[in-house]
Amino acid sequence: MTATADVLDDHPDAAVCTLALRSFGGRPSFSGEIATVRCHEDNVLLKARLGEPGEGRVLVVDAGGSTRVAVMGDLIATLARDNGWAGVVINGCVRDVSTLRDLDIGVKALGSNPRPSGKTGAGEVDVPVRFGDVDFLPAATVYVDEDGVVVIGSR
C-alpha cells in the first residue's frame, strides 16, 4: 500500500479530504478505484452496492455528514469484505465499532452512532459526490491511511 504522503510527493495536485475521518476497520491503509453512493440517513443502496463484486474498489459514501444514524455496521462491512471491496469511506457514521476493528476491511467515517439508518432506498449510485473539499468521482483512485484520504483523478 502506498502511503498518502508518498502519493502527494508524487502528485502534488492530488486532492486531500479535509474532514477528520476516523478509522474503524481492521485495515488502516487501503486504496482502490472509487465507486460512489449518495444516501442520506438510508443504507439500502449502500448495502446493495457492497453486495456486488468489489474487485478491490473503495466505496465512497456521502451520507450527508449525518451523525444522527449509522449507515453501516458489522453485517454490511462483512458483506463488503466477503465481496472483495478494499474499503469504505463514509461521510457519516458507522456502528458495531468493536466488531469492525476485527474485520479485514478498511473503514473511514466521521464517527459512530448505535441508531440504524432508514430503509427507504433513497439515494443515487455512481454519481460524483463532494465532501471535505474533494470531488470523489467514480473511477478516480483513492488512497487512505492514518494520515488521511487522498484522491487522484478528482476535480
BARO-496088 format. One record per residue: residue number from 1; chain; x, z negated, y negated of N, C-alpha, C in turn. Coordinates in nm, 3 decimals, padded with zeros to 5 digits. Each point is the difference from the previous one (the first is absolute). Example, Ala and Ser with C-alpha at 12.3 -4.5 7.8 and 13.67 -1.06 7.14 Angstrom:
# BARO-496088
   seq   mol       npx       npz       npy      capx      capz      capy       cpx       cpz       cpy
     1     A    01.319   -00.780    00.569   -00.089    00.000   -00.119    00.090    00.000   -00.120
     2     A   -00.035    00.072   -00.105    00.082   -00.006   -00.119   -00.077   -00.073   -00.109
# end
This chain:
# BARO-496088
   seq   mol       npx       npz       npy      capx      capz      capy       cpx       cpz       cpy
     1     A    00.085    00.000    00.118   -00.085    00.000   -00.118    00.089    00.000   -00.124
     2     A   -00.030    00.089   -00.090    00.074    00.009   -00.125   -00.052   -00.103   -00.100
     3     A    00.089   -00.077   -00.059   -00.040   -00.102   -00.097   -00.053    00.065   -00.127
     4     A   -00.098   -00.065   -00.062   -00.058    00.055   -00.123    00.105    00.014   -00.110
     5     A    00.095   -00.092   -00.007    00.106    00.010   -00.101    00.083    00.126    00.022
     6     A    00.028    00.033    00.126    00.075    00.121    00.031   -00.080    00.126   -00.032
     7     A   -00.131   -00.006    00.025   -00.086    00.113   -00.034    00.008    00.027   -00.150
     8     A   -00.006   -00.106   -00.080    00.007    00.016   -00.145    00.138    00.046   -00.047
     9     A    00.105   -00.042    00.069    00.134    00.049   -00.034    00.007    00.152    00.019
    10     A   -00.063    00.048    00.106    00.001    00.144    00.031   -00.106    00.079   -00.077
    11     A   -00.108   -00.068   -00.038   -00.113    00.065   -00.070   -00.042   -00.086   -00.119
    12     A    00.077    00.001   -00.108   -00.030   -00.088   -00.114   -00.136    00.027   -00.064
    13     A   -00.061    00.114    00.027   -00.131    00.032   -00.057   -00.115   -00.042    00.092
    14     A    00.031   -00.063    00.112   -00.104   -00.046    00.092   -00.088   -00.104   -00.069
    15     A   -00.125   -00.008    00.042   -00.095   -00.096   -00.058    00.013   -00.135    00.068
    16     A   -00.009   -00.107   -00.079    00.009   -00.137    00.052   -00.130   -00.073   -00.032
    17     A   -00.065   -00.053    00.102   -00.125   -00.074   -00.019    00.031   -00.132   -00.072
    18     A   -00.075   -00.026   -00.107    00.024   -00.120   -00.080   -00.083   -00.121    00.043
    19     A   -00.086    00.016    00.100   -00.077   -00.115    00.049    00.090   -00.090    00.083
    20     A   -00.024   -00.129   -00.008    00.074   -00.098    00.080   -00.067   -00.013    00.136
    21     A    00.018    00.100    00.085   -00.059   -00.001    00.133    00.079   -00.091    00.092
    22     A   -00.072   -00.068    00.089    00.063   -00.091    00.095    00.006    00.065    00.138
    23     A    00.100   -00.038    00.078    00.013    00.051    00.135   -00.073   -00.092    00.098
    24     A   -00.084    00.060    00.085   -00.077   -00.079    00.096    00.026    00.040    00.144
    25     A    00.049    00.120    00.025    00.020    00.048    00.136    00.132   -00.045    00.059
    26     A    00.016    00.026    00.129    00.122   -00.036    00.069    00.115    00.096   -00.025
    27     A   -00.028    00.111   -00.068    00.103    00.098   -00.034    00.016    00.002   -00.151
    28     A    00.101   -00.070   -00.055    00.013   -00.010   -00.146    00.045    00.129   -00.069
    29     A    00.064    00.091    00.077    00.045    00.127   -00.057   -00.063    00.113    00.080
    30     A   -00.057    00.097   -00.073   -00.061    00.114    00.066   -00.009    00.115   -00.098
    31     A   -00.016    00.119    00.052   -00.012    00.118   -00.085   -00.075    00.107    00.076
    32     A   -00.045    00.101   -00.075   -00.067    00.111    00.064   -00.078    00.084   -00.098
    33     A   -00.059    00.105    00.052   -00.087    00.086   -00.079   -00.128   -00.077   -00.035
    34     A   -00.048    00.019   -00.120   -00.117   -00.072   -00.049   -00.129    00.068    00.044
    35     A   -00.094   -00.082    00.047   -00.141    00.035    00.015   -00.074   -00.100   -00.087
    36     A   -00.116    00.035   -00.054   -00.066   -00.091   -00.094   -00.147   -00.025    00.033
    37     A   -00.046   -00.116   -00.046   -00.141   -00.037    00.004   -00.030   -00.076   -00.128
    38     A   -00.114    00.031   -00.062   -00.050   -00.079   -00.113   -00.129   -00.066    00.050
    39     A   -00.002   -00.134    00.000   -00.116   -00.071    00.057   -00.012   -00.139   -00.062
    40     A   -00.074   -00.011   -00.107   -00.015   -00.127   -00.071   -00.087   -00.097    00.079
    41     A    00.062   -00.108    00.047   -00.069   -00.110    00.071   -00.080    00.048    00.121
    42     A    00.048    00.104    00.067   -00.067    00.057    00.117    00.108    00.059    00.090
    43     A   -00.003   -00.033    00.130    00.111    00.047    00.084   -00.039    00.100    00.108
    44     A   -00.118    00.057   -00.005   -00.043    00.093    00.105    00.092    00.123    00.006
    45     A    00.028    00.061   -00.114    00.086    00.118   -00.001    00.144   -00.035    00.036
    46     A    00.047   -00.115   -00.045    00.135   -00.046    00.033    00.014   -00.014    00.152
    47     A   -00.095   -00.066    00.063    00.004   -00.019    00.145   -00.007    00.134    00.072
    48     A   -00.087    00.089   -00.045   -00.012    00.131    00.064    00.132    00.076   -00.009
    49     A    00.063   -00.005   -00.116    00.125    00.073   -00.020    00.110   -00.056    00.090
    50     A    00.010   -00.133    00.009    00.103   -00.062    00.083   -00.030    00.015    00.149
    51     A   -00.122    00.043    00.034   -00.035    00.032    00.138    00.049    00.137    00.042
    52     A    00.049    00.079   -00.096    00.055    00.132    00.028    00.150   -00.012    00.029
    53     A    00.060    00.101    00.064    00.145   -00.004    00.022    00.077   -00.008   -00.133
    54     A    00.086   -00.099   -00.011    00.075   -00.021   -00.124    00.124    00.086   -00.011
    55     A    00.064    00.028    00.114    00.119    00.083    00.004    00.107   -00.046   -00.098
    56     A    00.016   -00.133   -00.013    00.103   -00.056   -00.086   -00.033    00.000   -00.148
    57     A   -00.124    00.033   -00.035   -00.037    00.002   -00.142   -00.030   -00.141   -00.051
    58     A   -00.017   -00.008   -00.133   -00.035   -00.125   -00.067   -00.134    00.023   -00.070
    59     A   -00.097   -00.086    00.028   -00.129    00.009   -00.068    00.006   -00.081   -00.129
    60     A   -00.023    00.066   -00.112   -00.004   -00.066   -00.130   -00.147   -00.015   -00.036
    61     A   -00.042   -00.125   -00.022   -00.140   -00.034   -00.019   -00.022   -00.054   -00.140
    62     A   -00.085    00.068   -00.076   -00.040   -00.054   -00.130   -00.132   -00.070    00.019
    63     A    00.008   -00.133    00.012   -00.119   -00.083    00.014   -00.041   -00.056   -00.136
    64     A    00.040    00.070   -00.105   -00.040   -00.038   -00.135    00.065   -00.126   -00.053
    65     A    00.102   -00.048    00.068    00.066   -00.122   -00.045   -00.084   -00.125    00.022
    66     A   -00.104    00.012    00.080   -00.090   -00.114    00.023    00.068   -00.110    00.080
    67     A   -00.018   -00.122   -00.047    00.046   -00.117    00.075   -00.120   -00.081    00.052
    68     A   -00.120    00.058   -00.009   -00.122   -00.070    00.045   -00.023    00.009    00.149
    69     A    00.052    00.106    00.064   -00.019    00.019    00.144    00.128    00.060    00.059
    70     A    00.012   -00.007    00.131    00.111    00.064    00.071   -00.050    00.131    00.060
    71     A    00.078    00.106   -00.017   -00.039    00.128    00.059    00.069    00.026    00.134
    72     A    00.097   -00.086    00.037    00.066    00.015    00.130    00.038   -00.135    00.055
    73     A   -00.020   -00.014    00.131    00.041   -00.121    00.072    00.077    00.039    00.124
    74     A    00.014   -00.096    00.092    00.082    00.022    00.118   -00.052    00.109    00.091
    75     A   -00.131    00.014    00.015   -00.054    00.102    00.090    00.029    00.141   -00.050
    76     A   -00.018    00.023   -00.129    00.026    00.133   -00.056    00.151    00.026   -00.003
    77     A    00.080   -00.101   -00.029    00.146    00.017    00.001    00.049    00.033    00.141
    78     A   -00.059   -00.062    00.100    00.036    00.031    00.139   -00.038    00.143    00.035
    79     A   -00.117    00.043   -00.046   -00.043    00.138    00.019    00.101    00.096   -00.061
    80     A    00.044   -00.030   -00.122    00.099    00.084   -00.069    00.131    00.006    00.078
    81     A    00.047   -00.114    00.042    00.125   -00.005    00.078   -00.013    00.082    00.127
    82     A   -00.109   -00.020    00.073   -00.020    00.069    00.126   -00.016    00.151   -00.016
    83     A   -00.040    00.045   -00.119   -00.018    00.143   -00.026    00.121    00.063   -00.069
    84     A    00.110   -00.075   -00.012    00.124    00.059   -00.047    00.018    00.007   -00.151
    85     A   -00.071   -00.082   -00.076    00.022   -00.006   -00.145    00.122   -00.086   -00.026
    86     A    00.084    00.039   -00.095    00.118   -00.080   -00.036   -00.040   -00.123   -00.080
    87     A   -00.103    00.015   -00.084   -00.041   -00.112   -00.082   -00.117    00.033   -00.089
    88     A   -00.041   -00.102   -00.075   -00.113    00.010   -00.091    00.040   -00.070   -00.130
    89     A   -00.027    00.066   -00.113    00.023   -00.058   -00.132   -00.138   -00.011   -00.065
    90     A   -00.040   -00.122   -00.038   -00.136   -00.025   -00.045   -00.004   -00.061   -00.140
    91     A   -00.071    00.068   -00.088   -00.031   -00.055   -00.132   -00.127   -00.083    00.016
    92     A    00.016   -00.112    00.069   -00.111   -00.088    00.037    00.054   -00.106    00.094
    93     A   -00.090   -00.062    00.076    00.037   -00.114    00.084   -00.013    00.026    00.149
    94     A    00.072   -00.083    00.076   -00.007   -00.004    00.145   -00.047   -00.139    00.042
    95     A   -00.026   -00.016    00.128   -00.029   -00.131    00.058    00.067   -00.010    00.136
    96     A   -00.013   -00.112    00.066    00.067   -00.025    00.129    00.151    00.004   -00.016
    97     A    00.049   -00.060   -00.106    00.141    00.006   -00.038    00.092   -00.051    00.111
    98     A   -00.036   -00.106    00.068    00.089   -00.056    00.102    00.018    00.097    00.117
    99     A   -00.098    00.082    00.028    00.012    00.100    00.107    00.072    00.125   -00.049
   100     A   -00.027    00.042   -00.124    00.063    00.120   -00.054    00.151   -00.008    00.004
   101     A    00.056   -00.118   -00.027    00.147   -00.012   -00.006    00.066    00.025    00.135
   102     A   -00.078   -00.007    00.109    00.055    00.022    00.134   -00.021    00.142    00.051
   103     A   -00.071    00.083   -00.077   -00.026    00.138    00.043    00.111    00.094   -00.049
   104     A    00.043    00.090    00.087    00.106    00.094   -00.036   -00.058    00.116   -00.080
   105     A   -00.039   -00.031   -00.122   -00.048    00.100   -00.095    00.029   -00.054   -00.140
   106     A    00.026    00.090   -00.093    00.021   -00.041   -00.138   -00.133   -00.018   -00.071
   107     A   -00.012   -00.108   -00.075   -00.121   -00.027   -00.079    00.042   -00.059   -00.133
   108     A   -00.033    00.070   -00.109    00.021   -00.053   -00.136   -00.137   -00.005   -00.065
   109     A   -00.030   -00.110   -00.068   -00.129   -00.016   -00.067    00.015   -00.097   -00.116
   110     A   -00.103   -00.002   -00.085    00.001   -00.092   -00.114   -00.003   -00.146    00.042
   111     A   -00.074   -00.030    00.105   -00.015   -00.138    00.042   -00.091   -00.008    00.121
   112     A   -00.054   -00.120    00.022   -00.088   -00.020    00.115   -00.128   -00.069   -00.044
   113     A   -00.104    00.023    00.079   -00.130   -00.062   -00.022   -00.071    00.001    00.135
   114     A   -00.057   -00.113    00.044   -00.064   -00.002    00.132   -00.135    00.075    00.005
   115     A   -00.057    00.033   -00.114   -00.131    00.066   -00.003    00.012    00.146    00.042
   116     A   -00.084    00.046    00.096    00.005    00.141    00.040   -00.062    00.091   -00.105
   117     A    00.036    00.126    00.009   -00.053    00.099   -00.095   -00.138    00.047    00.042
   118     A   -00.060    00.082   -00.087   -00.127    00.065    00.032    00.019    00.108    00.104
   119     A   -00.110    00.053    00.050    00.004    00.099    00.107   -00.097    00.115   -00.029
   120     A    00.003    00.053   -00.123   -00.092    00.107   -00.036    00.058    00.139    00.025
   121     A    00.132    00.009    00.009    00.065    00.130    00.019    00.032    00.070   -00.131
   122     A   -00.015   -00.070   -00.111    00.027    00.062   -00.130    00.149    00.022   -00.019
   123     A    00.035    00.109   -00.067    00.139    00.028   -00.031    00.036    00.145    00.022
   124     A    00.132    00.026   -00.006    00.053    00.136    00.014    00.129   -00.004    00.082
   125     A    00.025    00.111    00.068    00.119    00.012    00.085    00.083    00.119   -00.049
   126     A    00.132   -00.014    00.009    00.094    00.107   -00.036   -00.017    00.048   -00.143
   127     A   -00.016   -00.094   -00.090   -00.007    00.030   -00.143    00.118   -00.069   -00.069
   128     A    00.046    00.051   -00.112    00.103   -00.073   -00.074   -00.055   -00.136   -00.044
   129     A    00.080   -00.105    00.017   -00.038   -00.132   -00.048    00.109   -00.049   -00.094
   130     A   -00.038   -00.082   -00.096    00.096   -00.050   -00.099   -00.013   -00.150   -00.016
   131     A    00.113   -00.068    00.016    00.010   -00.142   -00.033    00.147   -00.034   -00.019
   132     A    00.026   -00.106   -00.074    00.138   -00.042   -00.025    00.083    00.106   -00.068
   133     A   -00.063    00.079   -00.089    00.068    00.107   -00.074    00.052    00.114    00.087
   134     A   -00.056    00.015    00.120    00.043    00.106    00.091   -00.121    00.080    00.047
   135     A    00.017    00.133    00.002   -00.097    00.088    00.064    00.045    00.017    00.144
   136     A   -00.080   -00.049    00.094    00.029    00.014    00.142   -00.074    00.124    00.047
   137     A    00.076    00.105    00.031   -00.058    00.127    00.038    00.014    00.021    00.150
   138     A   -00.108    00.046    00.066    00.014    00.032    00.142    00.116    00.096    00.021
   139     A    00.079   -00.027    00.103    00.117    00.078    00.041    00.127   -00.032   -00.079
   140     A   -00.007   -00.082   -00.106    00.123   -00.050   -00.063    00.062   -00.101    00.098
   141     A    00.119   -00.049   -00.032    00.069   -00.094    00.088    00.013   -00.135   -00.069
   142     A   -00.031   -00.107    00.074    00.010   -00.135   -00.053    00.104   -00.078    00.081
   143     A    00.078   -00.081   -00.072    00.098   -00.090    00.060   -00.038   -00.141   -00.043
   144     A   -00.003   -00.092    00.095   -00.042   -00.137   -00.027    00.099   -00.097    00.062
   145     A    00.042   -00.100   -00.077    00.081   -00.109    00.053   -00.022   -00.123   -00.086
   146     A    00.085   -00.102    00.019   -00.017   -00.125   -00.075    00.015    00.020   -00.149
   147     A    00.071    00.104   -00.041    00.019    00.026   -00.144   -00.121    00.065   -00.067
   148     A   -00.081    00.072    00.077   -00.116    00.063   -00.060   -00.045    00.125    00.070
   149     A   -00.073    00.084   -00.077   -00.061    00.122    00.050    00.045    00.115   -00.087
   150     A    00.062    00.102    00.061    00.053    00.116   -00.072   -00.061    00.126    00.060
   151     A   -00.040    00.093   -00.089   -00.063    00.124    00.046    00.077    00.121   -00.052
   152     A    00.027    00.092    00.090    00.058    00.129   -00.034   -00.110    00.105    00.019
   153     A   -00.017    00.083   -00.100   -00.104    00.103    00.008   -00.126   -00.042   -00.074
   154     A    00.013   -00.101   -00.084   -00.110   -00.046   -00.085    00.005    00.076   -00.131
   155     A   -00.103   -00.020   -00.081    00.002    00.060   -00.133    00.062   -00.096   -00.098
# end
